[in-house]
Amino acid sequence: MPKQSSIHYQLSYWEHTSFFSNIDLLIVGAGIVGLSAALRARERAPKAKILVLERGPLPVGASTRNAGFACFGSVSELLDDMQQDPEDEVWALVERRWKGLLRLRGRLGDTAIRYEPLGGYELFRPEEVERYETCASHIAAFNQSLQPITGLKATYQLAHGAAADFGLNGVRYLIKNQAEGQLHTGELVKALLEKVQAAGITIYTGLGVEALHDTGGGVEVETASGWSINAGQVLVCTNGFAPQLLPGVEVRPARNQVLITQPVPQLKVKGAFHYDRGYFYFRNIDNRILLGGGRNLAAEAETTSTFGTTPLIRAALVRLLQEVILPGQEVEVARWWSGILGVGQRKRPIIEPVSSRVAAAVRLGGMGVAIGALVGEEGADLLLG
């Protein structure tokens, strides 16, 4: 990793005493998890001095770089999860994702985050009939398990006819998740930042953390600017970047590449769409198509915390755009970017102490929008007791 800051200096007495002294709780990372943790900590400790540090000008990672899916798992994705974990653990995680979404929406309001309950769709092409049939055969049982969570009798429904309505090409089957929605992640993080600041919590952006040392009486926090500060407790909320600070935590980075098109006249696509067990995804936003994923095409290469895009995955995304999503239409890609997820052998988030005064709230498994608020709050609760 390149140096987070090229400016090295020492704090003056004035800077130290006014800005960086007597810190009760320091949170590393100003994404959904870190900001939610800060709000929860303020509720638990109204008079505490809480400081949030973020190495980028905006949250660097996934919070403002994702697709804005308010989802908790497509049928094929959940079936994949059940190959790794017991079914009851998968449903427990789904419930936490659902509660996390409700918590986020309740805290910020649907208008502020531009939440739209347009539904989610998992699509299957003709050559994937076997995968579709496996998924379809589980819908009844999945709906029964989901009813006490979502309150719906039929969370998942067959919706094959909608493929033509959306203008999709070469899609034979669709499974709709009527409990799924979508939101604007920029407005989401903006609303969280405003609430945190209104709560009297200080956020410093452009200030990275390079190391943590639990001294027994506090935590020494080494910054990328060459100086250290002390805090009573530290919560690490950097998700896929956590190994840089906490090498022993079982989480690894996973890069997801994303594109957005120029506005598309009379765009038919409405909703959030999943393909190939959730490895590809697309949605409508501001009369554009946002499309991302494909890390499974180069799993080893995409296990990286380096931002950027690659010819292999760019080509796969453009092909999906031209052949399936907007067939026969000339459309220009307006912007490419990437985000860094935090994943592991298991999907369950890590919310655990690292030492007596340091804890981690990481490994969102690509579901940070859904579960991030809950993970942050539980991380704060862990430290505050």
N, C-alpha and C positions, 0 to 999 in steps of 0.2 A: 504493500500500500504506500502511496506517496505521502509525504508529510501533510498533516491536516492544516498546518499553519506555517508560513515561512517567516512570521514575525515573532522573534523570541526576545523577551524582556522580563524584567522583574516588576512586580506590583509595587506601587508607592504605598506609603503608610496610609494616605487618604483613600486610595482605591481599596486597600485591604479592609480598613475599618468600616467604610461606608457600604461596600458592595459584597465582600466575601468573608465576613466574620460572623461568628455565632450562627452557623447554618445547622439547623436541626435535621433536615432531610434534604438530600441532594438526589435528583432524578436525572439519569443519563438517558437522553432520547426524548424528543418532543413530538413523537408521533401519537397515534391514537392511544396506545398503551400508556406512554409516559404522561400525557396530558390528563387522561382519565385517572391515573394514579395520583397526580397532583391534586385534582379536585376531591378525590376521596380522602386524601390526607388532610386537606383543609377542613373537610367535614368532621374528621376524627380529632383534629388538633387545631382549633381555631386560632390559637396564638403562636403556632410554630412558624419558624422562618423556613420556608420551602423554596428551593432553587432548582430550576430545570436548565440543564445544559444541552445544547444541540450543536453538532459540529457543522451543519450546513446552514445556509440562510433560511431554508425551509427544512422540514423533516426529511432527512436523507434515508432512504430505504424503500418502504412500500406504501406508507400512509397516504402520500399525495401522488403516488405513481402507479396505482392499481387501476382496475376497471370499474370500481364502484358498484360491485355486485353485493346486494344484501341477500346473501344466500347461505345455506347451511349444508348443502350436499346434494348432488344429483344421484339418481338411482345407481348408475354404474360406479360412481365415485364411492358411494357408501358400500356397495358390494366389494369393491377393491379394499376398502378399509377393513371389512370383515374377514378378509384373508389374512390380515395382520393382527387384529385385535378381537377379543370376544365381542359378540354382538351386543351384549348389555353395555359394554364400555363405549361402543360406537354410538348407541342411542343416548347414553349419558352425555357424550361430547356434543351430539346434535342439540340436545336440550340446552346445553350451556351456550352454544352458538345462537340459538333462538332467543334465549334470555338476554344475551349480550346485545343483539339487535334491538330488542325492546328497550333495553336500558339506554342505549345510545339515542334512539328516537325520542324516548321520554325526556332525556336530559336536554336535548338540543331542539326538538320539535321538527316535524317533517318538512315544514316550509323552509327552514334555515338550511337544511341539508339537501333540499330538492329531492326528497324521497318520492318515488312513484311505484305503486304496487301493480306493475304491468305483468307480473308473472315471469317465470323462468322456463326455458325449454331445453330439453336434451334432444339432440338430433342424431339420427342414424342414417347412413347412406346404404344403398342396396347391398353392398358387399359385407355389411355388418349385421345381417339378419340374425345370426346366431347370438350376437351380443344383445341385440334388441329383444329377442325372445326370452333370453335369460332375465333381462331387466323387467319385461312385461309380466313375467311369471311371479315376480316378487312384489308387484304394486299393491295387491290386496293386503299382504302381510305388513308391508311398510306403512301403508295408510293406517292400519290398526295400531301400530307402534307409535305413529306420529300424532294420532288424535288427541291424546292427553297433553301433548306438547304444543301443537299449533291450534288446537280446538276445532280443527276441520275434519269432517268425516272422510274426505277424499283429497288429501294434499296433492297426490300425484294422479294425473288423469291422462288418458290417451288423447292426442290432439293432432292426428295425422293430417287432417284437412287444412290446418293452419299453415303448412309449408307453402302452399300455393298463395295463400293470402299475404304471406311475407315476401313472396317473390323468390323463394329459395329454390335452387336448382339441384337435382340429384339427391334430394332428401326423401326417403321413403317413409320414415317413421318419426314421430315427435311425441315425447312424453312431457307434459306440462306440470310444473310445480306452481300451483296457484298461490302458495304462501311466499313466493319469492318476489323481491323488488329490486330497485336500483336507485342509486343516489349520486350526488356530485361530491367526489372526495375532496376537491379543493375547498368547496364551501363547508364541508364537514370539519376539516381541520381548522379552517378560519374561525368557525363558530366555537370550536374547542379552545383555540388560542384566546379568543375574546373572553370566554368564561373564566379561564385560568387567570388572566390578567385582572379581571374584575374581582377575583377572589383574593387579590393581594399577593399573588404568587409571581415571583420574578423569573423571567425566561431570558437567557442569553444565547443567541444564535451565533454561529461562526466560531464557536469555542469547543473544540474537541477534547475528549478525555483519552489519555494514553495508558494510564495505569491506576490501579486502586490498591491501597495498602491498609488493611485493618490493623490498627496499632493497639487495639484493646480498649483504649479510651475514646476512640473515634476512627475516622477513615481519612487517610491522606489521599487526595485526588490530584494526580499529576495531569496537567493540561498540555495541549499541543503547543501552547505559547511559551512553554519553558518554565512555568511557575506552578506551584502547588497550593491547594487550599484544603481546609479541613472541614469535615461534616460529621455530625453525630451518627447518621446512618445514610446508606446509599442504596438506591434501587436501580438496577440496570435494566433498561427497556429498549435495547437496541436490536432485538430480534436476530436477524441473520448476521449482524455484525458483532454479536455478543462474544464469540470466541476470541476476538481481538483483545477483550478485557478479561474474559473468564474462560481460559482454555479448557477447563475441566467440564464445562457445561455441554451437554449432548445436543448440540444444534449446529447445523451447517447452512451456509448461504446457498440460495438457488436463484439464479437470474431469470426474470421473465421479460421478454421483449414485446413491445406494444407499438401499434400504429393507430393513427386516426386520420380519416379522410377529410378532404374538403367537403363542404355541404353537398348533399345529394338531392337533387330536385325530386319531389314526390316520393320520398323514402318510405318504403312499405314496412321495413323491419321495425318492430316495436316489442321491446322486452329484452331480457338477458338470456343468452344462448350458450349452452355448453356442448362441447364435442370431444370425443375420444377421452372419456372418463374425466373430463374437466381440464385436460391439458391444453385445449384450445377454447377460447371464449370470445364472444362478441356481443355488442349491444348498440342501441341507438343513443345518441346524445347530441342535442343541438342540430338535428337534421344531418348528422354525420354517422359513420360507422366507426366504432372503436373495436379493435381486434387485437388479441394478444395470445401469448402462450407458445407452445411448441418446444419447451425445454426438454421434453422426453426424447426429442430427435437427436439430442447431443447431451445426454445427462451428465457425463463427466465434465465436459467443457463448460456447461452452464452451472456447475457447482462452484461458483465464484462470487466474490463480493466486488468485482470490477464491473462498472457500468459499461454499456455499449451494446451494439447489435452485431449480428453475424450474417454473412451471405446465405448460409443454409437455412436459417430460421426466417430471415426476411423473405426469401423466395417461397417458403412454405406458406407463410401468412398471406402474401400477395396472391398466390395460387388459390388459396381458399376464398379470398375476397372476390377474385375474378370468376372463379368457376362455380361457386356455391352461393355466396351471399349477394353479390350484385352481378349476376351473369349477363353478359352482353352489354354492359354499361361501361363507358369510359369514366374512370374516377381517378382522381389524383390523391396521392398520400400527402397530407399536409405536414405531418410530424411523426418522428420515431422517438421512442425513449425506452428505458428499461427500469425495472424495479428489482430490489433484492428481498426475497422472502427468507424466512427462517424455517427450516424443515428438519426432520430427523427420522429415525426408524419408526417412531410412533407419532401420531397426530396430536396427542394430548399435550397441551402447553406445559412448559416448565415454570412453575411458581414455587421457588424453594430458596431457603437460605444458602448462601455460599460461605459465610462466616457469621460471627455473632452480630455484626453490624452491616453486612452486605447481603443483598438478596437479588435474585433474578426473576424477571417476568418476561419470558421470551418463548420462542418456537410457536408461532401462530399457525403454521402449516398451510399458508395460503388463504386463511380465513380471518385475517386481521380485522376487516370491516365488521364481521359478525361478532367475533369473540374478543376483540381488542379491549373494549371498554371494561368487560368483566375481568379480564386478565390483569389490567392495570389496577382496578379496585382491589382485587384479591392480593396483588403484590403489596399495595399500601397497607392493607389489613395485616399481612404477614409481619411486616416490620413494626407496625404500631401496636400490635398485640390485641 
